[in-house]
Amino acid sequence: MRRKKTQKAVFLILLTAISLILFQLTPYHKTFVIASPPSIDIPEEILRTEIILEARSPIDGKPLSAAEYAQLQAQIKTRPYPPKLSPKVRETVFLLRLRKILKTLFPFVDF
């Protein structure tokens, strides 16, 4: 009985040693990988030179033609965007934000 246990132990040790040696000899961990972008990605240099024929409005997201988009960009540059708010509206917005913060901190108080 004892001899069988010793034989099993020796067999397991030999099996482990052989598998470790074979594992070290396999060349899978020595292969070199060259990272390149996928073939479906268009290089940035080409995208920079591409002429955009259709675009979306930055204001509401509606599709625009190239001429409409250029006109909208010129309008945005010439007028201040967003428009200035009156001091009363600014104060109201500030008070609403303050109320929201206070409601999260003190939910049991009725504001």
N, C-alpha and C positions, 0 to 999 in steps of 0.2 A: 504494500500500500504506500509506504513511504517512498519507495523507488518510483512509483507512478507519478507521485506529486513532484518529485525532483525532475523527472523526465519532462513533465508538463512545464515546469518553471524554466528549464533549460531551453525547451522548444520555444516558449514565449519570448525569452531573452534573445535567442537567435533570430526569431521572426522579426522582432523589433529592430535589432541591429541591421538586418538585411534590408528591411524597408527604409530605415533611415539612410543607409548608404545609397540605395537606389533613388531615394528622394533627392539626395544631394547631387546625384549624377544627372538627374533630368535637367534639360536645358531650358525649362519653361521660365525660370526666373531670370535668365540671362538674355532673354529676347529684348530687342530694342523696339520701342514704339515711337513712331513719328507722329506727332500731333499736327493735324492739318484741319482746316475748317471743312465742314461738310460741303459737298459739291453743290447743294441747293442754295447755300448762302451766297448772296451777291456781294462782291467786295465793296468796301466803302468808297473806294476811288471811283468806281463806276456809278454808285448811287449819287455821288456829289455832282456828276456831270449829267445826270438824268434830268430831263425836262419834265416838270410836273404839269400834267394837263387838267387834272381835276383835284380839288381840295375840299376841305370842310371848314366851315366858319368856326373861328375860335370862340365866338360868342354863344351861338346856339347849336352848333354842330351840323347845320344843314349843308348839303353838298353845293359847291360853288364851282363855276368855271374858272379858268386861270385869270381871265380879265376881271371877273367879279372879286376874286381873291386879292388881286393886286390893288384894286380900288379900295377894298375894305382895309387892307394893310395901310394904305396911304391915309385913310380917314382916321385910323387908330393912332397913327403917328402924329397927325396934326392936332387932334383934340385930346385933352387930358382924359385918360381912361383909368379908372372909373371916375365918373363925374363927382365933383365936390358936393358933400352933403351940408345942409344947413346946420348950424350949431345946435338947434333944438332937436333935430333928428339924431345927431351924434349923441347928445345927452340922453335921449330916450333909449337908444341902443345900448349905451353904457349901463343905464339903470336896469334894463332887461337882463343883460349879461350878469350884473351883480346879483339880481334877484335869483337867477338860475343857480349861481354858485352858492348863495345862502340857502336855497331850498335843498341843495344836495348835502350841505353841512348840517342843517337843522330842519329835517323833514317834518318834525312835529309842530313847528311854528307856522302859523298861517300868515302869509304875506299878502 
